[in-house]
């Protein structure tokens, strides 16, 4: 659990305050570093606006862009930098000279640096702010010309700010040598922002707290997005921080034969993986559990990666399930997820929000193939899914996931192996019998209780999903081409009562 410290200056960004254990320690200086476009200015503005809302005096000192540009950027988010926030545009030292002298007199870097620092101190002395943003350090670094002079200048600025009890954010665009860590040793804390450009889809942003003296912060990378309205940080999910007590009980699917195959059903606080090739009815099987949950008066959430919602609604109506009507009842939440646009951290936040705010107890992720598309590396997918499933299990939610395997008949492989994470694994297969393509299901694994070891045929038609009795007298059903070795009854009849 991240340790919280009482007297902190909140950033105005809930996720950032979370990873910083409450915000920025007051009367200290912090470095926000990142390449251009990573969101440094956005964080700085939100930090000042949060202070203004609390009645604090705030000052934005800009060396790299004009006041007009800064206000235009704020306006793009719907913000107005008015009461409580002063913007001080630091003029270049040479612009202070007489107009006749500008063409003939050249200031040395020493004089320019001294004049710049003098203007900064004058602005602080006049405004006496409790929150300050200095944007950006690259201008001071260029004027200093050497690491020694740059460090001395930053120390002088730090001590001056300390005298006024200000909480300061220094912005750095990392335009200098990346090996130069001069400011890192001076700053009380360092937050790094990064931008990644995948081969397809929108850019991905992330944040990491590099240093924070005396504070147990949330380490590692955290997904970041910039939308109209500001910057959002999605803290990395740590399931061990979310333990709740709940009564474990068995949930019925509403289909007697399916419940028998599962050993009476699935348990609360467990995860179920439905595995099979395309077209075997993985989504339908999972939706049946969602419908059963809503029929019991419980709330369920459905996160759709692979299918357009309009097509999904029409397809389910053809199978006797009106998802739109159930959604209108308020017990079912359906969200379309664009894997190319959504980061894993933001997706985990969406799931948590539904569970925490709407008391959702049944969750369907359809499918992990789409979820994988949002991940840069498969190893990361396994780690993200592990934490998400552990979190859902500890909230007492029943989680269902689908994975489409490559191929249709015979040996097949899944693009990502999460079978060891799931408590229950349902395997769906096509098989050929008497010149007809049929479907079969079996339970490969169930941690929470005993289950049938049989293989049952099932059919999908306008009545939905129908499960037959165990297939006996056959070998090789799971390989797709079974051999009849017994004298048992025929397969699932074409017409069922």
C-alpha positions as CSV (number, residue, x, y, z in Angstrom):
1,X,0.0,0.0,0.0
2,X,1.3,3.4,-0.9
3,X,2.0,5.5,2.2
4,X,0.1,8.8,2.4
5,X,1.6,12.0,3.8
6,X,-0.8,14.5,5.1
7,X,0.6,18.0,4.1
8,X,0.9,17.8,0.4
9,X,0.1,20.0,-2.6
10,X,-2.3,18.0,-4.7
11,X,-1.6,18.0,-8.5
12,X,-5.3,18.1,-9.5
13,X,-4.8,14.7,-11.3
14,X,-6.2,11.9,-9.2
15,X,-3.9,9.2,-10.8
16,X,-0.8,11.3,-10.3
17,X,-1.6,12.0,-6.7
18,X,-2.1,8.3,-6.2
19,X,1.4,7.3,-7.5
20,X,2.9,10.2,-5.5
21,X,1.3,9.1,-2.3
22,X,-1.0,12.1,-2.1
23,X,0.8,14.8,-4.1
24,X,3.9,17.0,-4.0
25,X,5.5,17.6,-0.6
26,X,5.1,21.3,0.1
27,X,8.0,23.8,0.2
28,X,10.1,21.5,-2.1
29,X,11.3,21.6,-5.7
30,X,10.3,18.9,-8.2
31,X,11.5,18.1,-11.7
32,X,9.0,17.2,-14.4
33,X,11.0,15.9,-17.4
34,X,10.1,14.6,-20.8
35,X,10.4,15.2,-24.5
36,X,8.3,17.8,-26.1
37,X,4.6,16.7,-26.4
38,X,4.6,14.4,-23.4
39,X,2.3,16.6,-21.3
40,X,4.7,18.6,-19.0
41,X,2.9,21.9,-19.5
42,X,-0.5,20.3,-19.0
43,X,0.5,18.8,-15.7
44,X,1.9,22.2,-14.6
45,X,-1.3,24.0,-15.5
46,X,-3.5,21.5,-13.6
47,X,-1.1,21.8,-10.6
48,X,-1.6,25.6,-10.6
49,X,-5.4,25.4,-11.1
50,X,-5.7,23.0,-8.2
51,X,-3.8,25.5,-6.0
52,X,-6.0,28.4,-7.2
53,X,-9.1,26.4,-6.3
54,X,-7.7,26.0,-2.8
55,X,-7.1,29.8,-2.6
56,X,-3.4,29.6,-3.0
57,X,-1.3,32.2,-5.0
58,X,0.2,30.6,-8.1
59,X,2.8,31.8,-10.6
60,X,3.7,30.4,-14.0
61,X,7.2,31.7,-15.2
62,X,7.6,30.9,-18.9
63,X,10.9,31.2,-20.7
64,X,10.1,29.0,-23.7
65,X,6.7,30.2,-24.9
66,X,4.8,33.4,-24.8
67,X,1.9,34.1,-22.4
68,X,-0.4,34.1,-25.4
69,X,0.6,30.7,-26.5
70,X,0.2,29.4,-22.9
71,X,-3.3,30.8,-22.6
72,X,-4.3,29.4,-26.0
73,X,-3.1,26.0,-24.9
74,X,-5.1,26.2,-21.7
75,X,-8.2,27.3,-23.7
76,X,-7.9,24.2,-25.8
77,X,-8.7,22.2,-22.6
78,X,-11.5,24.6,-21.6
79,X,-9.5,26.4,-18.9
80,X,-9.1,30.1,-18.1
81,X,-6.0,31.2,-16.3
82,X,-7.6,34.1,-14.4
83,X,-8.0,34.6,-10.6
84,X,-5.2,33.1,-8.5
85,X,-2.8,32.3,-11.4
86,X,-0.3,34.9,-12.6
87,X,1.6,34.2,-15.9
88,X,5.0,35.9,-16.0
89,X,6.6,35.9,-19.5
90,X,10.3,36.2,-19.0
91,X,11.8,38.5,-21.7
92,X,15.2,37.7,-23.1
93,X,17.8,40.0,-21.6
94,X,18.8,41.6,-24.9
95,X,15.2,42.8,-25.4
96,X,15.7,45.1,-22.3
97,X,18.3,47.2,-24.1
98,X,17.7,50.5,-25.7
99,X,16.5,50.1,-29.3
100,X,19.5,51.9,-30.7
101,X,21.9,49.6,-28.8
102,X,20.3,46.3,-29.8
103,X,22.1,46.2,-33.1
104,X,25.6,47.1,-31.8
105,X,25.9,45.7,-28.3
106,X,26.2,41.9,-27.7
107,X,25.6,40.7,-24.1
108,X,27.8,37.9,-22.8
109,X,26.2,34.7,-21.5
110,X,27.2,35.7,-18.0
111,X,25.2,38.9,-18.1
112,X,22.3,37.2,-19.8
113,X,22.2,34.5,-17.1
114,X,22.4,37.0,-14.3
115,X,19.6,39.2,-15.8
116,X,17.4,36.1,-16.3
117,X,17.9,35.0,-12.7
118,X,17.3,38.6,-11.5
119,X,13.9,38.7,-13.3
120,X,12.9,35.3,-11.8
121,X,13.7,36.5,-8.3
122,X,11.8,39.8,-8.9
123,X,8.7,38.0,-10.0
124,X,8.8,35.7,-7.0
125,X,9.4,38.6,-4.6
126,X,6.4,40.5,-6.1
127,X,3.9,37.7,-6.3
128,X,4.9,35.7,-3.2
129,X,3.3,32.6,-4.5
130,X,2.9,29.2,-2.7
131,X,3.0,27.3,-6.0
132,X,5.4,28.0,-8.8
133,X,6.1,26.6,-12.3
134,X,9.3,27.4,-14.1
135,X,9.2,26.5,-17.8
136,X,11.7,25.5,-18.9
137,X,15.2,24.6,-17.6
138,X,16.6,24.2,-21.1
139,X,16.8,28.0,-21.5
140,X,18.8,28.4,-18.3
141,X,21.0,25.5,-19.2
142,X,21.9,27.1,-22.5
143,X,22.7,30.4,-20.8
144,X,24.9,28.6,-18.1
145,X,26.9,26.8,-20.8
146,X,28.6,24.5,-18.3
147,X,27.3,21.9,-15.8
148,X,29.0,23.6,-12.9
149,X,27.4,27.0,-13.5
150,X,24.1,25.4,-14.3
151,X,24.1,23.5,-11.0
152,X,25.0,26.6,-9.0
153,X,22.2,28.6,-10.7
154,X,19.6,25.9,-9.9
155,X,20.8,25.8,-6.3
156,X,20.5,29.6,-6.0
157,X,16.9,29.4,-7.4
158,X,16.1,26.5,-5.1
159,X,17.2,28.4,-2.0
160,X,15.4,31.6,-3.0
161,X,12.1,29.6,-3.5
162,X,12.6,27.9,-0.1
163,X,12.7,31.3,1.6
164,X,9.1,31.9,0.3
165,X,7.9,28.4,1.3
166,X,6.8,27.7,-2.3
167,X,6.2,24.3,-3.9
168,X,8.0,24.4,-7.3
169,X,7.7,22.4,-10.5
170,X,10.7,22.7,-12.9
171,X,9.9,21.6,-16.4
172,X,12.7,20.2,-18.6
173,X,12.3,19.1,-22.2
174,X,15.5,16.9,-22.0
175,X,17.0,18.7,-24.9
176,X,20.5,18.4,-23.4
177,X,22.8,15.4,-22.9
178,X,20.7,12.7,-21.4
179,X,23.6,11.6,-19.2
180,X,23.5,15.0,-17.5
181,X,21.7,14.4,-14.1
182,X,22.7,17.7,-12.6
183,X,19.1,18.6,-11.7
184,X,18.2,15.1,-10.4
185,X,20.4,15.5,-7.3
186,X,19.1,18.9,-6.5
187,X,15.4,18.2,-6.9
188,X,13.3,16.7,-4.1
189,X,11.5,14.5,-6.6
190,X,11.7,13.6,-10.3
191,X,8.8,12.6,-12.6
192,X,9.6,11.4,-16.1
193,X,7.0,11.5,-18.9
194,X,7.6,9.3,-22.0
195,X,5.8,9.0,-25.4
196,X,5.9,5.7,-27.4
197,X,4.9,5.4,-31.1
198,X,3.6,1.9,-31.9
199,X,3.7,0.7,-35.5
200,X,-0.1,1.2,-35.7
201,X,-2.5,3.2,-33.6
202,X,-2.3,6.3,-31.5
203,X,0.8,7.2,-29.5
204,X,1.1,5.8,-26.0
205,X,2.3,7.8,-23.1
206,X,3.5,6.7,-19.7
207,X,4.9,8.2,-16.5
208,X,7.4,7.0,-13.9
209,X,8.5,8.5,-10.6
210,X,12.3,8.3,-10.8
211,X,12.9,9.8,-7.3
212,X,10.9,11.1,-4.3
213,X,12.9,11.7,-1.1
214,X,11.3,10.3,2.0
215,X,8.2,9.0,0.3
216,X,7.2,5.5,-0.5
217,X,5.7,6.2,-4.0
218,X,4.1,3.7,-6.5
219,X,7.0,2.6,-8.6
220,X,7.1,1.4,-12.2
221,X,5.5,2.8,-15.4
222,X,1.9,4.1,-15.4
223,X,-0.2,4.7,-18.5
224,X,-1.0,8.3,-19.3
225,X,-3.4,9.9,-21.7
226,X,-4.0,13.5,-22.8
227,X,-7.6,14.4,-23.6
228,X,-9.6,17.5,-23.8
229,X,-9.8,18.5,-20.2
230,X,-6.3,17.6,-19.2
231,X,-3.8,14.8,-18.5
232,X,-4.9,11.5,-17.0
233,X,-2.7,9.0,-15.2
234,X,-3.8,5.4,-14.7
235,X,-1.8,3.9,-11.8
236,X,-0.5,0.4,-12.3
237,X,-2.9,-2.0,-10.7
238,X,-1.6,-3.9,-7.6
239,X,-4.2,-6.5,-6.7
240,X,-2.8,-7.1,-3.2
241,X,-3.9,-3.6,-2.2
242,X,-7.6,-4.5,-2.8
243,X,-8.7,-7.2,-0.5
244,X,-12.4,-7.6,0.4
245,X,-14.4,-10.2,2.2
246,X,-17.2,-12.0,0.3
247,X,-19.3,-15.2,0.6
248,X,-18.3,-17.7,-2.1
249,X,-21.2,-19.4,-3.8
250,X,-21.9,-21.2,-7.1
251,X,-23.5,-19.4,-10.0
252,X,-25.8,-21.2,-12.5
253,X,-25.7,-20.7,-16.2
254,X,-29.4,-21.4,-16.5
255,X,-28.7,-24.5,-18.7
256,X,-28.9,-27.7,-16.6
257,X,-26.6,-29.8,-18.8
258,X,-23.9,-27.0,-18.9
259,X,-24.1,-26.7,-15.1
260,X,-23.6,-30.5,-14.8
261,X,-20.6,-30.4,-17.0
262,X,-19.1,-27.6,-14.8
263,X,-19.9,-29.4,-11.5
264,X,-23.0,-27.3,-10.8
265,X,-21.7,-24.0,-12.3
266,X,-18.9,-21.5,-11.7
267,X,-18.0,-19.8,-8.4
268,X,-17.9,-16.2,-7.4
269,X,-14.4,-14.8,-7.1
270,X,-13.1,-17.1,-9.9
271,X,-12.1,-16.6,-13.5
272,X,-13.2,-18.7,-16.5
273,X,-11.4,-19.0,-19.8
274,X,-13.4,-20.1,-22.9
275,X,-11.0,-21.4,-25.5
276,X,-11.8,-22.4,-29.1
277,X,-11.5,-21.6,-32.8
278,X,-13.6,-18.9,-34.5
279,X,-17.3,-19.6,-34.7
280,X,-17.6,-22.1,-31.9
281,X,-19.7,-19.8,-29.8
282,X,-17.3,-18.6,-27.2
283,X,-19.0,-15.2,-26.9
284,X,-22.4,-16.7,-26.8
285,X,-21.4,-19.1,-24.0
286,X,-20.0,-16.3,-21.9
287,X,-23.0,-14.0,-22.6
288,X,-25.3,-16.8,-21.3
289,X,-23.6,-16.4,-17.9
290,X,-24.1,-12.6,-18.1
291,X,-27.8,-13.0,-18.9
292,X,-28.2,-15.4,-16.0
293,X,-26.5,-12.9,-13.6
294,X,-28.8,-10.1,-14.7
295,X,-31.8,-12.4,-14.3
296,X,-30.8,-12.9,-10.7
297,X,-30.8,-9.1,-10.2
298,X,-27.0,-8.8,-10.2
299,X,-25.0,-6.3,-12.3
300,X,-22.7,-7.4,-15.1
301,X,-20.2,-5.7,-17.4
302,X,-19.3,-6.7,-21.0
303,X,-16.1,-5.3,-22.6
304,X,-16.2,-5.9,-26.3
305,X,-12.9,-5.8,-28.2
306,X,-13.6,-7.7,-31.5
307,X,-17.2,-7.0,-32.6
308,X,-19.2,-3.9,-33.6
309,X,-22.0,-3.4,-31.1
310,X,-24.8,-3.1,-33.7
311,X,-23.8,-6.5,-35.2
312,X,-23.5,-8.1,-31.8
313,X,-27.0,-6.9,-30.8
314,X,-28.5,-8.2,-34.0
315,X,-26.7,-11.5,-33.8
316,X,-27.8,-12.1,-30.2
317,X,-31.4,-11.3,-31.0
318,X,-31.3,-14.0,-33.7
319,X,-30.3,-16.4,-30.9
320,X,-33.1,-15.3,-28.6
321,X,-31.1,-12.9,-26.4
322,X,-32.0,-9.2,-26.4
323,X,-28.9,-7.5,-25.0
324,X,-30.2,-4.0,-25.6
325,X,-33.3,-4.6,-23.5
326,X,-31.1,-6.0,-20.7
327,X,-28.8,-3.0,-21.0
328,X,-31.7,-0.6,-20.7
329,X,-32.7,-2.4,-17.4
330,X,-29.5,-1.0,-15.9
331,X,-28.1,-4.3,-14.9
332,X,-25.8,-4.7,-17.9
333,X,-23.0,-2.3,-18.9
334,X,-21.6,-2.8,-22.4
335,X,-18.5,-1.0,-23.5
336,X,-16.9,-1.1,-27.0
337,X,-13.1,-1.1,-26.6
338,X,-10.8,0.0,-29.4
339,X,-7.5,-1.9,-28.8
340,X,-5.6,0.5,-31.1
341,X,-6.6,3.5,-29.0
342,X,-6.8,2.2,-25.5
343,X,-3.8,1.5,-23.2
344,X,-3.9,-1.5,-20.9
345,X,-3.8,0.8,-17.8
346,X,-6.8,2.7,-19.0
347,X,-8.7,-0.5,-19.7
348,X,-7.9,-1.8,-16.2
349,X,-9.2,1.5,-14.8
350,X,-12.5,1.1,-16.8
351,X,-13.0,-2.4,-15.3
352,X,-12.2,-1.2,-11.8
353,X,-14.6,1.7,-12.1
354,X,-17.5,-0.6,-13.1
355,X,-16.7,-2.9,-10.2
356,X,-16.2,-0.2,-7.6
357,X,-18.9,2.3,-8.6
358,X,-21.6,0.0,-10.1
359,X,-21.1,-3.1,-7.9
360,X,-20.6,-5.3,-10.9
361,X,-20.2,-9.0,-10.0
362,X,-19.9,-10.6,-13.4
363,X,-17.3,-9.4,-16.0
364,X,-16.8,-10.5,-19.6
365,X,-13.7,-9.6,-21.6
366,X,-14.3,-10.6,-25.2
367,X,-11.6,-11.3,-26.3
368,X,-8.0,-11.6,-25.0
369,X,-6.9,-11.6,-28.7
370,X,-8.2,-8.0,-28.9
371,X,-6.7,-7.2,-25.5
372,X,-3.3,-8.5,-26.7
373,X,-3.4,-6.0,-29.6
374,X,-3.2,-3.2,-27.0
375,X,0.0,-4.6,-25.6
376,X,3.5,-4.0,-26.9
377,X,4.8,-7.3,-25.5
378,X,3.1,-10.7,-24.6
379,X,5.0,-10.8,-21.3
380,X,3.3,-7.6,-20.3
381,X,-0.1,-9.0,-21.2
382,X,0.4,-11.9,-18.8
383,X,1.4,-9.6,-16.0
384,X,-1.5,-7.1,-16.6
385,X,-4.0,-10.0,-16.8
386,X,-2.6,-11.6,-13.6
387,X,-3.2,-8.4,-11.6
388,X,-6.6,-7.7,-13.2
389,X,-7.9,-11.2,-12.5
390,X,-6.5,-11.2,-9.0
391,X,-8.2,-7.9,-8.3
392,X,-11.6,-9.1,-9.7
393,X,-11.3,-12.4,-7.8
394,X,-10.7,-10.4,-4.5
395,X,-13.8,-8.3,-5.2
396,X,-15.9,-11.5,-5.4
397,X,-16.6,-11.1,-9.2
398,X,-17.0,-13.9,-11.6
399,X,-14.8,-13.2,-14.6
400,X,-15.1,-14.7,-18.1
401,X,-12.6,-14.3,-20.9
402,X,-12.5,-15.7,-24.4
403,X,-9.5,-16.6,-26.6
404,X,-9.8,-17.5,-30.3
405,X,-7.3,-20.2,-31.3
406,X,-5.6,-20.4,-34.7
407,X,-7.1,-23.0,-37.0
408,X,-10.5,-24.8,-37.1
409,X,-9.9,-28.6,-36.8
410,X,-7.0,-30.6,-35.4
411,X,-4.1,-29.3,-33.3
412,X,-4.6,-25.6,-32.6
413,X,-2.6,-23.0,-30.7
414,X,-3.7,-19.9,-28.9
415,X,-1.9,-16.6,-29.6
416,X,-1.5,-16.1,-25.8
417,X,-1.4,-18.7,-23.1
418,X,-3.3,-17.6,-20.0
419,X,-4.8,-21.0,-19.1
420,X,-2.7,-21.2,-16.0
421,X,-4.2,-17.9,-14.8
422,X,-7.8,-19.0,-15.1
423,X,-9.5,-21.1,-12.5
424,X,-11.7,-22.8,-15.0
425,X,-11.0,-23.6,-18.7
426,X,-13.8,-24.5,-21.1
427,X,-12.6,-26.0,-24.4
428,X,-14.8,-25.7,-27.5
429,X,-14.1,-27.8,-30.6
430,X,-15.4,-28.6,-34.1
431,X,-15.5,-32.2,-35.1
432,X,-16.7,-34.2,-38.1
433,X,-19.2,-37.0,-37.7
434,X,-21.1,-38.8,-40.5
435,X,-20.3,-36.1,-43.0
436,X,-21.5,-33.3,-40.7
437,X,-19.5,-30.6,-38.8
438,X,-20.5,-30.6,-35.2
439,X,-19.4,-28.9,-32.0
440,X,-18.2,-30.3,-28.7
441,X,-17.3,-28.8,-25.3
442,X,-15.3,-30.1,-22.4
443,X,-13.9,-28.8,-19.1
444,X,-10.1,-29.0,-19.1
445,X,-9.5,-27.5,-15.7
446,X,-11.4,-26.3,-12.6
447,X,-9.7,-25.3,-9.4
448,X,-12.7,-24.6,-7.3
449,X,-14.6,-27.9,-7.4
450,X,-14.9,-31.2,-9.2
451,X,-16.3,-31.3,-12.7
452,X,-17.4,-33.8,-15.4
453,X,-14.5,-35.4,-17.3
454,X,-16.9,-36.1,-20.3
455,X,-17.2,-34.4,-23.7
456,X,-20.6,-33.1,-24.6
457,X,-22.0,-32.0,-27.9
458,X,-23.8,-28.7,-28.2
459,X,-25.7,-26.9,-30.9
460,X,-26.3,-23.2,-31.6
461,X,-29.6,-22.3,-33.3
462,X,-32.4,-19.7,-33.0
463,X,-33.1,-21.0,-29.5
464,X,-29.6,-20.2,-28.4
465,X,-27.2,-22.8,-27.1
466,X,-28.3,-26.4,-26.4
467,X,-26.1,-28.9,-24.6
468,X,-26.5,-32.6,-25.1
469,X,-25.5,-35.6,-23.0
470,X,-21.9,-37.0,-22.8
471,X,-20.5,-38.4,-26.0
472,X,-19.7,-42.0,-25.4
473,X,-18.2,-44.6,-27.8
474,X,-16.0,-42.0,-29.5
475,X,-12.3,-41.3,-29.5
476,X,-10.4,-38.3,-31.0
477,X,-13.3,-35.8,-30.6
478,X,-10.9,-33.0,-29.4
479,X,-8.6,-33.7,-32.4
480,X,-11.6,-33.0,-34.7
481,X,-11.9,-36.4,-36.5
482,X,-13.3,-38.9,-34.0
483,X,-13.5,-42.6,-34.4
484,X,-16.6,-44.5,-33.3
485,X,-15.6,-47.4,-31.1
486,X,-18.8,-48.3,-29.3
487,X,-22.4,-49.1,-29.7
488,X,-23.9,-46.1,-27.9
489,X,-26.7,-43.9,-28.8
490,X,-26.5,-41.5,-31.7
491,X,-25.2,-37.9,-31.3
492,X,-27.3,-35.0,-30.3
493,X,-30.5,-35.2,-32.3
494,X,-31.3,-32.7,-35.0
495,X,-34.6,-31.8,-33.3
496,X,-34.8,-31.4,-29.6
497,X,-37.9,-31.2,-27.5
